[in-house]
């Protein structure tokens, strides 16, 4: 895995992103999680996630995404209090994790990834993501035309 110096967003970019409202970003993030992961989660995992407030903190971008598993999907939530589990890393490290170019344990022990809160929940999340068949994250899947096509297909099938 990677042993290079971690890339960080420039501070002015992070300062600008920190001014964005949290909830709309959480809505987009929850929708992306639903597209990428929701159908791959086992029923026992979803039962343990039910109602748990999760927070993903992108440290260099100074943004957070608050979400929970409710009604068989990830849902954005307003979470002014502490989350049950907060996972923090730089934007670059999250991309490395999503593309499976870096191991979460390596990032954790090099202090580039942190987990706060319910340790058992953190291990459940880590082990669940590790257990999902590769590849999970395709950059092409995030192209607006492809996202809109998937949403259209899903909408028409309901």
MARBA-376125 format. One record per residue: y, z, x of N, C-alpha, C in turn. Coordinates in steps of 0.1 Angstrom, whole numbers, padded with zeros to 4 digits, always signed. Example, Ala and Ser with C-alpha at 12.3 -4.5 7.8 and 13.67 -1.06 7.14 Angstrom:
-0057+0078+0132-0045+0078+0123-0033+0078+0132-0022+0071+0128-0011+0071+0137+0000+0079+0129
END
This chain:
-0012+0000+0008+0000+0000+0000+0012+0000+0009+0024+0000+0003+0037-0001+0009+0040+0011+0017+0046+0009+0030+0051+0020+0038+0065+0017+0042+0072+0008+0036+0085+0004+0039+0095+0014+0033+0107+0014+0038+0118+0023+0032+0120+0018+0018+0121+0028+0009+0123+0024-0005+0136+0018-0008+0136+0007-0016+0149+0001-0020+0155+0009-0031+0168+0010-0031+0176+0017-0041+0187+0008-0046+0190+0010-0059+0202+0003-0064+0215+0008-0058+0224+0000-0056+0237+0005-0050+0243+0015-0059+0250+0025-0054+0256+0036-0062+0265+0030-0073+0274+0020-0070+0283+0015-0081+0275+0010-0092+0264+0003-0090+0255-0002-0101+0250+0009-0109+0245+0020-0102+0240+0031-0109+0250+0038-0117+0262+0039-0112+0273+0046-0119+0277+0038-0131+0276+0025-0131+0279+0016-0142+0268+0018-0153+0256+0017-0149+0244+0019-0158+0244+0032-0165+0249+0043-0157+0249+0056-0163+0259+0057-0175+0268+0048-0177+0277+0048-0188+0271+0042-0201+0260+0036-0199+0254+0030-0211+0248+0040-0220+0248+0038-0233+0242+0048-0242+0227+0048-0241+0221+0060-0242+0207+0062-0239+0198+0056-0250+0201+0058-0263+0192+0055-0273+0189+0040-0274+0198+0030-0273+0194+0016-0274+0185+0012-0262+0187+0018-0251+0178+0015-0240+0164+0020-0242+0163+0032-0249+0150+0038-0252+0143+0030-0263+0151+0024-0272+0145+0015-0282+0138+0003-0275+0145-0004-0266+0140-0015-0259+0128-0011-0250+0129+0000-0244+0117+0005-0235+0105+0008-0244+0107+0015-0255+0096+0018-0264+0089+0005-0269+0098-0005-0273+0092-0018-0277+0084-0025-0266+0089-0024-0254+0082-0030-0242+0068-0022-0240+0068-0009-0241+0056-0001-0240+0046-0005-0251+0051-0008-0263+0042-0012-0274+0036-0025-0271+0043-0034-0266+0038-0048-0262+0028-0047-0251+0031-0039-0241+0023-0038-0229+0011-0029-0230+0012-0017-0237+0002-0007-0236-0004-0002-0249+0003-0002-0260-0001+0005-0272-0015+0001-0276-0019-0012-0276-0032-0017-0280-0043-0013-0270-0039-0009-0258-0049-0006-0248-0053+0009-0247-0046+0017-0255-0048+0032-0255-0060+0036-0264-0068+0044-0258-0080+0049-0265-0075+0059-0276-0083+0060-0287-0079+0070-0298-0078+0084-0293-0086+0089-0284-0085+0102-0279-0072+0104-0271-0068+0094-0264-0055+0095-0256-0043+0096-0266-0043+0087-0276-0032+0087-0285-0031+0100-0293-0043+0106-0296-0043+0119-0303-0036+0130-0294-0039+0130-0281-0033+0139-0272-0018+0136-0269-0014+0124-0271+0000+0120-0269+0009+0123-0282+0002+0124-0293+0009+0125-0306+0020+0136-0306+0032+0131-0309+0043+0140-0310+0049+0145-0297+0043+0142-0286+0048+0146-0273+0061+0138-0269+0071+0145-0265+0083+0138-0261+0082+0136-0246+0084+0123-0243+0083+0118-0229+0096+0113-0224+0099+0114-0212+0112+0109-0206+0108+0102-0193+0114+0090-0192+0113+0083-0179+0127+0082-0174+0129+0088-0162+0142+0088-0155+0142+0079-0143+0151+0069-0144+0153+0060-0133+0164+0065-0124+0161+0071-0113+0170+0080-0106+0182+0072-0100+0180+0060-0094+0191+0053-0088+0199+0046-0098+0193+0042-0110+0201+0036-0120+0208+0046-0129+0204+0059-0128+0210+0070-0136+0208+0067-0151+0196+0062-0154+0193+0060-0168+0180+0067-0172+0179+0071-0184+0167+0077-0189+0162+0070-0202+0149+0071-0204+0143+0065-0216+0136+0077-0223+0139+0080-0235+0132+0091-0242+0124+0084-0253+0111+0088-0254+0102+0082-0264+0091+0092-0267+0084+0089-0277+0072+0097-0282+0062+0087-0288+0049+0092-0289+0039+0084-0296+0038+0090-0310+0042+0081-0320+0042+0085-0334+0038+0073-0342+0030+0076-0353+0026+0065-0362+0020+0053-0355+0011+0056-0346+0003+0046-0338+0012+0037-0330+0023+0041-0325+0031+0033-0316+0041+0042-0308+0046+0037-0298+0057+0044-0291+0070+0042-0298+0078+0053-0299+0090+0053-0307+0101+0059-0299+0112+0053-0298+0124+0059-0291+0128+0071-0299+0133+0081-0291+0138+0093-0298+0150+0098-0291+0158+0106-0299+0169+0113-0293+0163+0126-0288+0166+0129-0276+0159+0141-0270+0169+0148-0262+0178+0156-0268+0188+0163-0260+0182+0175-0252+0171+0180-0257+0164+0191-0249+0155+0185-0239+0148+0194-0232+0138+0190-0222+0127+0182-0229+0121+0173-0222+0110+0165-0227+0097+0173-0223+0086+0170-0230+0073+0176-0226+0069+0172-0212+0073+0159-0209+0070+0154-0196+0081+0145-0192+0086+0147-0179+0096+0138-0174+0091+0132-0161+0091+0119-0160+0086+0112-0148+0099+0105-0142+0101+0108-0129+0113+0102-0123+0110+0095-0110+0117+0083-0108+0115+0075-0096+0127+0065-0096+0128+0058-0085+0138+0047-0084+0133+0035-0092+0142+0026-0095+0139+0014-0103+0128+0006-0095+0131+0005-0082+0121-0003-0073+0107+0003-0073+0106+0017-0073+0093+0023-0073+0086+0021-0086+0094+0022-0097+0087+0019-0110+0082+0005-0111+0090-0005-0105+0085-0018-0105+0072-0019-0097+0072-0013-0085+0060-0013-0077+0048-0007-0085+0050+0004-0092+0039+0010-0100+0035+0000-0111+0044-0006-0118+0040-0015-0129+0033-0027-0124+0036-0032-0112+0029-0043-0107+0017-0039-0099+0014-0026-0098+0003-0021-0091+0003-0024-0076+0015-0024-0071+0017-0027-0056+0018-0013-0049+0019-0003-0056+0020+0011-0050+0012+0020-0059+0006+0030-0053-0002+0040-0059+0007+0052-0063+0005+0057-0076+0014+0068-0080+0012+0081-0071-0001+0083-0066-0003+0095-0058+0005+0093-0045+0005+0081-0039+0013+0079-0026+0027+0082-0029+0033+0077-0040+0047+0079-0043+0050+0094-0045+0041+0100-0052+0042+0114-0055+0043+0123-0042+0033+0121-0033+0032+0129-0021+0043+0125-0011+0049+0113-0013+0060+0110-0004+0073+0114-0010+0073+0121-0022+0084+0126-0029+0093+0115-0035+0087+0103-0037+0095+0092-0043+0092+0092-0059+0083+0099-0063+0079+0100-0078+0078+0115-0081+0084+0119-0092+0082+0133-0095+0079+0134-0110+0071+0145-0113+0068+0148-0127+0072+0163-0130+0079+0164-0141+0083+0178-0145+0078+0180-0159+0074+0193-0161+0069+0196-0175+0055+0198-0175+0048+0194-0186+0034+0196-0189+0026+0188-0179+0020+0195-0169+0012+0189-0158+0000+0182-0164-0007+0188-0174-0019+0182-0180-0015+0169-0187-0004+0168-0193+0001+0156-0200+0004+0146-0189+0010+0150-0178+0012+0141-0167+0000+0134-0161-0011+0142-0160-0023+0137-0155-0030+0128-0165-0028+0131-0178-0034+0122-0188-0027+0109-0188-0014+0108-0186-0006+0096-0186-0010+0088-0173-0011+0095-0162-0014+0088-0149-0028+0082-0150-0038+0090-0154-0052+0086-0155-0054+0075-0165-0046+0075-0176-0047+0065-0186-0042+0052-0181-0031+0052-0175-0025+0040-0169-0034+0034-0158-0039+0043-0149-0048+0039-0139-0061+0032-0145-0065+0037-0156-0078+0032-0162-0076+0019-0170-0064+0015-0173-0062+0002-0180-0065-0009-0171-0072-0019-0177-0076-0031-0169-0064-0038-0164-0065-0043-0152-0054-0050-0146-0054-0065-0151-0043-0072-0150-0029-0067-0148-0023-0062-0161-0014-0052-0160-0008-0047-0172+0006-0054-0173+0013-0055-0162+0027-0059-0162+0029-0073-0157+0034-0082-0165+0037-0096-0161+0052-0098-0163+0059-0101-0153+0073-0103-0154+0076-0114-0163+0068-0125-0163+0070-0136-0173+0069-0131-0187+0062-0121-0190+0061-0116-0204+0074-0111-0209+0083-0108-0200+0096-0102-0204+0107-0113-0206+0104-0125-0204+0113-0136-0206+0117-0136-0221+0130-0137-0224+0134-0136-0238+0126-0146-0247+0124-0158-0243+0116-0167-0252+0102-0162-0255+0096-0156-0245+0082-0151-0248+0082-0139-0256+0092-0130-0254+0093-0118-0262+0096-0122-0277+0105-0131-0279+0108-0135-0292+0096-0142-0299+0089-0149-0292+0077-0156-0298+0066-0146-0302+0064-0135-0293+0055-0125-0297+0059-0117-0309+0072-0114-0310+0078-0107-0321+0076-0116-0334+0079-0128-0333+0078-0137-0344+0063-0138-0349+0054-0139-0340+0040-0140-0343+0036-0127-0350+0040-0116-0345+0036-0103-0351+0042-0101-0365+0055-0105-0366+0062-0104-0379+0055-0113-0389+0051-0125-0386+0045-0134-0395+0031-0130-0399+0024-0122-0390+0011-0118-0393+0010-0106-0402+0022-0100-0405+0022-0087-0413+0023-0090-0427
END
